[in-house]
């Protein structure tokens, strides 16, 4: 709070005081009081009112400056009254009490929402684990009764399994930091594990994987990284070309390791690249396919941000798409 702001707020009071001084001085002059007495009386009143204004200004300045500073520094704004002292002037006390009541209300609502969200997330996670059992049984039955029909059913079951896994990771995406374990990982093993897990889809779609130059170690969480790479592979499968190839390779730059996942599919138009990580954005190619949801890359970006992994879609002057994941190298 500045002195200018304070004076603007008190402008009416100041004008009334000046008018009162003027009228009083005129009255005293009319009754033949000495001009020196009039000046002395006005000076006494002026000094008194100046002290009153200055005392009031510094009380308010201390409170409002502290309030604004705490607001700027505090992440959870609803706890503001716990960081500031209750002021000793009426307006400030009223504001303080309002903030206290409002803060309590917000905290109660937030606590209720968080409790419901935790229950919902726990239900989703339990449901996902339970529904995977009949999927596993169905897959086993198909393995023992292979024919054209059951193979088609297996393909659809694999899609269901992927979507269920996506649901699980969406439910956990806001609490990644509570569920990950950062450790030294072999990039080669991470990619191979993911490709192995996606092998049926890759084989069924006639995709040729190329894996080379992955002899690096990174710091990250294996489960989450494998899921991210799996989502990128699923995208490559969804938008594959006539003779589909997915290539995995990496390079080391200073203390970072870049993993490139390159395909020769439909590619991403230049105008869509800046928006591919937006939730629900499917772009030009996505509109051509009813199965596009705009969730996969959005979820990859969200998880990468939590893991402090940089993810980018690079412009490809040839064809297809190149996704770059940047990890911290493990020494």
N, C-alpha and C positions, 0 to 999 in steps of 0.2 A: 504494500500500500504506500503510495507516494503522497507528499504534502499537497500536490496539485489535485489528486483524486479526492482527498479529504476536504479541501477547500471548496471544490465543486459540489460535494455533497452537503456542505454547510452554507452554501451561498445565500439561501433565504435567511438563515439566522444572522449572518454577517450583515446583510442589507438592513434587516430590522434593527440591529444594534447601531449601525451608522445613522439610520433615520432617528433613532432614539437620542443619540448624542447630539444630532443637529437640532432637534426640537428642544432638548434640555438646555443646550447652549444658547439658543435664541431666547428662551424664556428667562434664563438667568441674566442675559444681556438687557432684556426689556425692563427688568426690575433693578437696573443700575448696579449690578454686581461687577466688580472689577474684572477686567479681561484676564488678568493674571490668575485670579481665583478660578475663573471658568476653565482656563487651560490646565491648571493644576488638577481640578476635579476630573476633567476628561482624561488626563494622563493616568490618574489613579484607577479610574474605571477601565481604561484601555489595557493597562498592565494586568489588572485582575482578570479580565476576560481572555487576554492572551495566555495567561498561565492556565486558565480553565481549558482553553482549546488545545494547548500543547499537551497537557496531561491526558486529555481525552484522546488526542491523536496518537500518542505513543502507546497507550493501552490497546487501542484498536490495531495499530500497525503491528505490534508484537503478536497479537492473536491471529490476524489475517495472514501475515507473512508466514507464520508457523503452520497455519492451516494449508496454504498453497504449497509450501515446501513439502509437507508430509504427503499431500495428495500426489505430487509429482514423483516422489520417491517410493510410494506404497503401491505394490502390485494389486493387493486386495483392498480396494477403496472403502469397502464396508467397515473396515477396522480403524477408520480414521480417528474416531473419538478416543481410541486406546493410546494414541500417540501424542495427543495434544492435551494441554491443561484446560480445565474449565475456566472461561474468562470471568473477569470481575465487573463487566458492564452488561446491562440488561439485554441489549440486542444480541450480543455475542452469546449470552446464556441461552436465549431462545433458540438461536441457530444451533448451538451445541446440542441442546435437548432434541431438536428435530433430527439432526444427524445421527444421534444415538439411537432414537426410535427407528429411523429408516435403516440404519446399519443392522440392527437386530432383526428387522423384518427380512432384509436381504439375506442375512446369514441363515435364518430359519428356512427360507424358501430354497436357498442353495443346498443346505444340508438335506432337506427332503428330496430335492431333485437328485442329488448324488446318491442317496440311499436307494431310490427307485432305479437309477441307472445301473448301480452295482447289481441289484437283484435281476434286472433285465439282462445284463451282460452274463451273469452267472447262469441264467436260464438258457441263453443262446449257446454258451460254451458246453453246458450239459447236453443240450439238444443235439449239438453237432457231434459230440462223442457217441451219443446213443444212436443217432441215425447212421453213423459209419458202420455199425455192426451189421444191419441188414444189407448194406451196400457190399461189405466184405463177403457176406454169405452168398449174395447174388453173383458176385464175381467168381466165387469158388464153384458155384453150380454151373456157370457158363463155361468155366475151364474144363469141367468134366463132361460137358455136353456141347461141344463145339460144332456149329454149323453156320450157314450164312445168316440165319435169323438171330441166333444167339450172339454172333459177332457184332451185328448191328446194335443189338441191345447193350452189349458191353461198351460199345462206343458212346452210347447215350448215358450209360451209368458213369463212365469216366468223366463226362461233362458235368453230371450232377455232383460227383465227388469234388471236382475242381471248384464249382460254385459254392459248395458247402464249406470247403477250405477257405474260400474267399470271405464268406460270412464270418468265419471264426477269426480271421485276421482283421477284418473290419471292426469286430467287437473289441479286439485287443489293441487296436491302433492308437487309442488315446492313453493307454497305459503301458506303452512299449518299454519304458525305462524300468518298470517293475518286473519285466518278464524276459529281459535279455541278459546274456552273459558274454561280455567282450573278451575275446581271447585270440591267440595266434591261430590263423587258419591257412590251410593250403588252398590257394585259388584253384589249382588243378582239381583237387578233391571236391571242392564245393561245386564246380561246374559239372564234373563227372557225375556226382550224386544227383544233381538236378536233372541232367539229361537222362540218367538211368530211370529216375522216377517218372519222367515224361516219355519214356521209350515207346510205349504202346501207341500213344498219339503220334509221335514222330514217325514210327514205322507205318502206321495205318495211313498217314497222309503222304507217304512216300518222300519224306524229307531227308536230305543227306546232311548230317551234322559234321562240321569241320572244327576240330579242336587243336589248337597249337599255341606255343609261346605263353604258357600259363605257369611257368616255374617261379612264382612269387608267393610270398606269404603276406597276409593282410591281418589287420585288427578289426574284428567285427563279431557278430553273432551268427553262427552257422544256420540256425533254423530260419531266422528272418531273411538272411541273404538268399538262401535257397528258394524261399517263397517269392522274393522279388524277381530273381532270375527266372523262376517258373512262370510268373505272370508275363514277363517279356517274351518267353518262348511261346506261351499261349497266344499272345498277340501276333507273333510271327506266323503261327499256324493258321490263325483266323484269316490273315490277309496274305496267304502264300501265293506264289506265282505258279507257272506251269511246270518248271523243273526246280522245285524248292530246295534251297540250301540255307542252313543257319550256321554262321561261322562265329567261333569264340576265340578271341586272342587278346593279349594284353601288352602293356608297355609300362616301364617305370620311369617316372619323371621326379627327380629329387627324392622327397620322402613319400611320394604318392604312387599308387599303382592304379592305372586305368584299365578297366575291363571293357572290351568292345563286343557287343552282340550285334552281328550284321546279318541281315537276310536279303533275299532278292525278290521280295514280294511286291505288293501294290505300292508300297512306299507311302510317305506322308507329304502332301502338297506343302510348299513353302509357307503359304498363308496359314496353315494349321499348326505348324511346329511350335509357335509361341503359346498355343492354347491346349496342347495335348494332355497336360497334367491337370487341367481343370475338371472338377467333378461333373460327370455326365456329358462331357463334350466328346462327340463321336466324329466330328469332321466330315469332310466330303466323302471319303471312302466308307466311313461308318454308316452313312445313310443308305448305302447300297446293300447293307447286310442287316437283317432284322435281329441278329444275335449280338450286335454291338451294344454295349451298355455305358461305356465311358467311365467305368469304375476301375479297371485294371491298372492303367498308368497313373490315375489319381492316387490309388492306394500305394503304388510303388513310390511315388513322390513323397507321400505323407510318411511312410515308413523310413525312407531314406533320410528325410529331414530329422527324424527322431534318432536315427543311428549316426547322424553326421556324415552321411555318404552323399556325394554330389551325383545327381542323375541328370543327363541331358540327352535330347534327341538331336543328332547332328544332321545337317543338310547332306544329302547323298547325291553327288553329281551323276552317278550311274543309274542305279535302280534300287528299290527296296528301302530299308530303314537301318540306321546305325544308332544303337543306344549305348551311351558311355556311362559307366559307373566308376566313380573315383573313390578309392579307399586309402586309408592310411597304411603305409607299409609297416609290417611287423619286423623288428630288427632281430 
